[in-house]
Amino acid sequence: MPAEIVLVPCLSDNYAVLLHEGDTTVLVDAPEAKPILDALRERNWRLTDILITHKHADHVGGLPELWNDYRATVYGPKDEAQHIPGLDVPLSEGDVAKIGPWSFETIATPGHTKGHVVFFEPREKWLFAGDTLFAMGCGRLFEDTPEAMWRSLSKLAKLPNETRVWCGHEYTLSNAKFCASILPGDVAIAERLKKIEAARAKGEPTVPSTIGAEKATNVFLRAAEDKVAAAVGLDGDAAAVFAELRDRKNRG
């Protein structure tokens, strides 16, 4: 039987993800407990493991209650261990969390926070990107430099195009409008924006995406392209173009 995957809306715009196969149920990020507990109980699943991408409250807030109910093993970034309640298995770049039928490779992605990590399952081609890579966007830079975030995004862009990407927030419509404002003549961006508008009008999620779709339509991943540099009045340096894009999005 293939894995069952459930996207769980939390708080105002967060997502958690549940993965289930056999006796294994893995949660990725824990914004708040109640909707996650509801999803588990509805399906009669027992939570066995929790993967945490970073320390922010809207990704760890539900941990204490979830742990109290299930005693699940908690995995997360070693560099943020002191901020993650009940962290059992600290992970760094290159570490692999072997959980049930899956092997989650840890990829360090500093930028949003210095210790942020994401999880890639190579057999299934799943990426759980937290607040590093969003659908048509990327996370704000709270603790690190644009150069660091550009390096992190460049790592993720090297993953297979068919990799499915789950991110931590439903920001896609705002992100898509921003991408369209940077490259108003880009057909792929325009077409994706229409699909996103239709989905959000019906209250449907826009997650997951794929690495291929992000490379084609996410201007933050396209900062090395001459046309993107020209659109923001710069020339050459991809990290500088990325920094300008992130600054414009912050001001938007």
Secondary structure, 3 states (H helix, E strand, C coil): CCCEEEEEEECCCEEEEEEEECCEEEEECCCCHHHHHHHHHHHCCCCCEEECCCCCHHHHCCHHHHHHHHCCEEEEEHHHHHHCCCCCEEECCCCEEEECCEEEEEEECCCCCCCCEEEEECCCCEEECCCCEECCEECCCCCCCHHHHHHHHHHHHCCCCCCEEECCECCHHHHHHHHHHHCCCCHHHHHHHHHHHHHHHCCCCCCCEEHHHHHHHCCCCCCCCHHHHHHCCCCCCHHHHHHHHHHHHHHC
